[in-house]
Amino acid sequence: MPDAAAPAQPRNPLHGLTLEAIVTALATHYGWAELGERIPVRCFTHDPSIGSSLKFLRKTPWAREKVEGLYLFMLRERHRSGGAP
């Protein structure tokens, strides 16, 4: 019998990704300075680090939604330009 608490999400590009993986990919792709311009939150603009960003984003749903949205945008842009996912 399948587990009802964890339904399969084959079409969800965020399924199976950790917040750490998302923030790391964004910081690598954009750099902290541009990431701070795109999402102006202190954890990206003042002494940024993966750890401080994760701590803030786990407590702040609206900021996490913006980060996830930017990640999806980055994936679409890579796909359109023919780059690797």
N, C-alpha and C positions, 0 to 999 in steps of 0.2 A: 504494500500500500504506500503511495507516495506521501511525502511529508508535506502537509498542508501549510506549515509555517514558512516554508522556503520554496515558493513556486518558481518554476523555470522562467527565465527572462532572456530568451535567445536574441531578441531584437533590442535589448537595452545595452548601449555601449558602455555604460558605467557599471554594469553587473560584474561582480568579481574583482573590481578595482578597489584598492584602499585609498583613503583620502591622502595618505602619504605619497602613494604612487602618482596621484593626480597633481598634487602640489609640486612634486619633484619634476614631473614632465613639464609643467607650466614654467617653473623657474629655469629649467634647462632651455626650453624653447624661446621664451621671451626675455629672460634675465629678470632679476629682482626690480630693477629700475622701471622697466616697461610694465611689469606686472603691477607695480605700485601705481602707475599712471592709469592702467586699465581698470583696476579695482583699488581705489584709494582707501586702504585701511592701514592702520599703523604697523601691523605685523609684516607688511610688505614694504613699507617706506622707511621705517626707523630700525636699524640694526636687524634686518630680516634673517630668519633662519627657518629651516623646516620645522624644528621643534616648536618655536614660538607661534608659527603659523598654524600648526595642527592644534595646539592648545586653544587658540582663539577661535578657529573655525569649528571645532567640536562644540563650543559653547554658543555659537552665533549662527543660527540657521539661515538668516538672510545672506550672510557673507558666504556661507558654504554653497548656497544656491548660485551665487554669482560666480564662484570658482568653478563649480560643475558646469555652468553655462559656458564659461570661457573655455573650458577644456573641450566641450563638445564643438564649439566654434573652431578651435584649433584643429580638431580631427577633421572637420568638414573642409577647412582650408587646405590641409595636407592632402586630402583625398582629391580635391579639385585640381591641385597643382601637380598631381601624379606622384607625390612623395609617399614615403613609407608611413604606415599607420602608427 
